[in-house]
Amino acid sequence: MDKRGEKEGGEEMKACKDCGMVVSSKTDICPNCKTSRLSDEWHGLVIIIKPKKSIIAEKLMIKTRGKYALKVR
């Protein structure tokens, strides 16, 4: 499913091209990896709550809780 223009709580979201974290479209810097490489073209969504106990977080190399895109263009 294409998440381009996806809204959460009435707010459009974009994803970091480096770590995949999904953030508000109003955000200019990724809070996770501190890069400004954000895209509004992303696919899939995974929510990581306990990264230290999550096999999915381990496979995706995610160390911080949050929302992540599975693919970012």
C-alpha positions as CSV (number, residue, x, y, z in Angstrom):
1,M,0.0,0.0,0.0
2,D,1.3,3.4,-0.9
3,K,1.5,5.8,2.0
4,R,2.1,8.9,-0.1
5,G,0.1,11.6,1.5
6,E,-1.0,9.3,4.4
7,K,-2.6,11.2,7.3
8,E,-2.5,10.3,10.9
9,G,-4.8,12.3,13.1
10,G,-5.4,14.7,10.2
11,E,-1.7,15.3,9.7
12,E,0.4,14.2,6.6
13,M,3.4,12.1,7.4
14,K,6.8,11.6,5.7
15,A,9.7,9.1,6.3
16,C,13.4,9.4,6.8
17,K,15.5,8.1,3.9
18,D,18.3,7.0,6.2
19,C,16.5,5.3,9.2
20,G,12.9,5.0,7.9
21,M,11.3,6.7,10.9
22,V,7.9,8.2,10.1
23,V,7.5,11.8,11.2
24,S,5.1,14.7,10.8
25,S,5.3,16.5,7.4
26,K,6.0,19.7,9.4
27,T,9.2,18.1,10.7
28,D,12.5,19.1,8.9
29,I,15.0,16.9,10.8
30,C,14.6,13.3,11.7
31,P,14.5,13.0,15.6
32,N,16.1,9.6,15.4
33,C,19.2,10.0,13.1
34,K,19.3,13.9,12.9
35,T,19.3,14.0,9.1
36,S,17.2,16.2,6.8
37,R,16.7,13.6,4.1
38,L,12.9,13.1,4.5
39,S,10.5,11.8,1.8
40,D,6.7,11.8,1.4
41,E,7.0,8.7,-0.8
42,W,7.1,5.6,1.5
43,H,5.4,2.2,1.8
44,G,4.4,0.0,4.7
45,L,4.4,0.8,8.4
46,V,5.7,-1.0,11.4
47,I,5.4,0.3,15.0
48,I,8.2,-0.7,17.3
49,I,7.3,-0.4,21.0
50,K,10.1,-2.4,22.7
51,P,13.1,-2.5,20.3
52,K,15.3,-4.5,22.7
53,K,12.7,-7.3,22.9
54,S,11.5,-7.2,19.2
55,I,12.7,-9.7,16.7
56,I,11.3,-7.4,13.9
57,A,13.3,-4.4,15.3
58,E,16.4,-6.6,15.3
59,K,15.9,-7.7,11.7
60,L,15.3,-4.1,10.6
61,M,18.2,-2.8,12.8
62,I,15.9,-0.5,14.7
63,K,17.1,0.6,18.1
64,T,14.6,3.3,19.0
65,R,10.9,3.0,19.6
66,G,8.7,4.7,17.0
67,K,6.9,4.3,13.7
68,Y,9.0,3.2,10.7
69,A,8.4,2.9,7.0
70,L,9.3,-0.5,5.4
71,K,10.4,1.2,2.1
72,V,11.3,4.9,1.5
73,R,11.9,6.4,-2.0
